[in-house]
Amino acid sequence: MFAFPNNPLKLDLSLGFIEPRVVVTAGHAVALYAAGRVGVGKLVCGSQCASNKTDFTYGGGGGLLFRLSPRLSADLGGQFFQVSGSLSQGFAMVRLGLGVGL
């Protein structure tokens, strides 16, 4: 999320994506993974913006999965992805998450 306090233009990117992951190596409590990402979406904005183009995104990354219990894991990862279309630029992100197995 980026904030520009003096900019009256409000933008949101509505995006759906798939992100397959593959475990590169795993120990008893930690696993290293690599991931790819592809997606499609639209730039959503108010009356100040007339963008209805479809945006495509692609990228990759990786991270560590920490086993907390047989059905619970913590995820520490990073990724880089490129958006092409009405908002063509690249983004880098570090994230922390929680995974729940069914």
WONORBEL-V668385 format. One record per backbone hydrogen bond with DSSP energy under -1.0 kcal/mol. NH is the residue of the N-H (numbers start at 1). CO is the residue of the C=O. Records with the same first field share a line. If there is no record, write none. Layout:
NH=CO + CO
//
This chain:
7=4
12=44
14=42
16=40
18=38
22=34
24=32
25=32
27=30
31=65
32=25
33=63
34=22
35=61
36=20
37=59
38=18
39=57
40=16
41=55
42=14
44=12
49=46
55=41
56=84
57=39
58=82
59=37
60=80
61=35
62=78
63=33
64=76
65=31
66=74
67=29
68=72
69=72
73=99
74=66
75=97
76=64
77=95
78=62
79=93
80=60
81=91
82=58
83=89
84=56
89=83
91=81
93=79
95=77
97=75
99=73
101=71
//
